């Protein structure tokens, strides 16, 4: 009797492990349009009303917890922001003049302005759930393909780039954040040379990104803004319009720059407290879009 | 409803509610820069209360549901949670720990296993981005936060599923000993208290 129980227990355990391994192997090698992915999207769609309801019901709990957290950090944030305001006021005056000059020159040269954030339609969505693990940084948004959202649409919020849409269902979408280990985007530092590189996350540190593949002697300094680079080559567009703020350079160690061609960047958006995001949908369907950053 | 179905139904309900609450609220609350993770704690609690087999099945189901809802690689979380549920259940079957702080220690161990196991599996599957050493710090803080909430989570899970748990003979025997019911070390007079005096003749 005891042996039978032990055998049964071991058989069930082995069966569960084998099923998990089969699922893992099958899913890992599948394309996004394969059956397992389709089932996953279907379940997300079915559960979205429940998650939306739970998110609404539990919002007061989140707000109370957020209030405590914000109060603790409010004083240090205020001092930091005062300093930033002083610096930015001086910069704004300088850039205003440059902007007027840019407008005039653009008209004179006749540059194509179709590549820019203004060419996208913004769809505002509410975050209804988020992934708790350190490895997967995703949020679920209550807007889907019915609202014109497509896979790879860029997502902005809280003053900066948040991520991109990786899964869509008719009424919900999954947004992969810029801190997810699978994410990469071409970015430009707003220094004198406008150096560009590839921005990737530092897995395990949600407050830090790494801008890699920079020129070794790039004149990059702490505090310089990092924005999406964007590009247009014939009918091939970058996923991201140029000029979307991503963050600021937080550490520009010259040795690191010389040896590895990388600097550290702090994201502009507070990715842990996102409530509302904006999805930049593309109205011109059919245009080829670059799959690589 | 038949008694055999009550426990699986309650376990399914607990798994469903846990994942929904986790995604809709708990993951969005940041404590020391990390979020608490209820799911390994619930799987651990079920293993500790029900045994290795229900623990492993609960781990598989909860993990699969997490992977489905969060659009993650299927099978990763379920593989980790099977181990958590099974070993929590084995601990109960082999040692039958009665100390009140056992869920606390087991909650910490379950969260550490989930965090480190996920890191190992991700490395095996291949990571494109550089990995910061702060990952270990984040796992450590998550373990601390989960340890703090392990006892309340265990209490809630026990409250939900205990009414439908089959009576365990070993627990019944232990309860009888601790209340003095069946201990052979006590004389019947001590166990039953003083006998009523008979009226003087």
Interface residues (C-beta under 8 A of the other chain):
Chain A: X8 X9 X12 X13 X16 X17 X19 X20 X21 X22 X23 X24 X25 X26 X27 X28 X36 X39 X40 X41 X43 X44 X47 X50 X51 X54 X55 X57 X58 X61 X62 X65 X66 X69 X127 X128 X129 X130 X131 X132 X133 X134 X135 X136 X138 X140 X166 X167 X174 X181 X182 X183 X184 X200 X201 X202 X203 X204 X205 X206 X207 X208 X210 X272 X273
Chain B: X20 X21 X22 X23 X24 X25 X26 X27 X28 X29 X30 X31 X33 X34 X35 X36 X37 X52 X53 X56 X57 X59 X60 X63 X64 X68 X69 X70 X71 X72 X73 X74 X75 X76 X78 X79 X82 X86 X115 X118 X119 X122 X125 X127 X128 X129 X130 X131 X132 X133 X134 X135 X136 X137 X138 X139 X142
